[in-house]
Amino acid sequence: MKRRLSTVSIAATALLLGACATKDEPMAAPDMLVSAKVAAPPAMDGNASDAAWAMAKPITVKLEDGANFGGKGTSTATLKSVYSGDTVYFLIQYDDPTESTRRGPFQKQADGSWTKLKDPNDKGGDDNVYYEDKWAMIWNIDNSIAAFDKKGCMAACHEGEAGKPYGNKYTSKSGEMGDIWHSKGQRTAPLGHVDDQYLDSTRFDPKTAPGAGRKSDPGGPEYKGFGLVNGKPEFMNKDGKAANAGGTFFIIDGTQVAFDDSRFKAGDEVASFLIFALKGDRADIKVAQRWANGKWTSEVSRKLTTGSKFDVQFNNLDAKYGFGFAAFDNAQVRHAYHFDPLYLSFAK
């Protein structure tokens, strides 16, 4: 994984917990997130005030060298975890001064024509103006990524290769796999899902493997873009609202209607893509998130074990599980990050 310019490079490190372990809970190292056992799980509503979260000790993660974030390119994330029954939960909070929703909208011009807004500096897969907020985690499946403990997710990033301006992402050897959790603020989160993806050793090929080693679990797609038909957007939301005037910058599949240009005035913006409910393996991870007062709060849940070869399996509560974390502020690839891996362990 490269230091800054990658397609989906993801890595993080943590600071000291500043709290003592109990006799039933392992002493947490600086990079260890301890999942507390709770009788009642948190409600999945994007609210951090649940009693369950008070049982969990946070770790604080400094993220650096991203795009935006108020022009500083940095953020601070706080992570917590609990588990109850057969499910593990995560509370993810990080600073972001703006809620970014304008992912590639169509905009009506003064002459009545429509155009799709795009970052003028984007030379391919690097939009930092008209995009969405995201966060991502990557898990080392079965400790198969040999260099993960030393390099974290950087072990899977390869810069300076032909085909993409910021390199490619893949593991070094066949059999090395990572589980990617990718929460997309406008494409998956509105329907309550984190995009469940995975990483393998596939090298980049513009025709057969444009995503190199990063792939989606079975059960997609999560979205589909649409274009202009006779100079006007193909669809609109059935409420007929402009996205920048109380509407949304996405359309849930099944709610689209034929476009009515008379509903919109110059300067109005509308969605350019449909979103779909994920299914099957790709729908394993649930999320409820909200932005308020310069901070994103996400409550995440997943079964401890899914049985999928594309997923990390939390099937040994005595083990530790390596992962990384990154946050994207209105950025396609330029995430705020750190180099070293984090680890998850379970209290009993």
Buried (B, 14 or more C-beta within 10 A) or exposed (E): BBBBBBBBBBBBBBEEBEEEEEEEBBEBBEBBBBBBBBEEBBEBEBBBEBEBBEBBBBBEBBBBBBBBBEEEBBBBBBBBBBBBEEBBBBBBBBBBBEBBBBBBBBBBEEEEEBEBBEBEEBEEEBBBBBBBBBBBBBBBBBBBBBBBBEBBBBBBBBBEEEBBEBBBBBBEEEEBBBBBBBBBBBBBBBBBBBBBBBBBBBEBEEEEBEBBBBBBBEBBBBBEEBEBEEEBBBBBBEEBBBBBEEBBBBBBBEBBEEBEEEEBEEEBBBBBBBBBBBEEBBBBBBBBBBBEEEBBBBBBBBBBBBEBEBBBBBEEEEEBBBBBBBBBBBBBBBBBBBBBBBBBBBBE
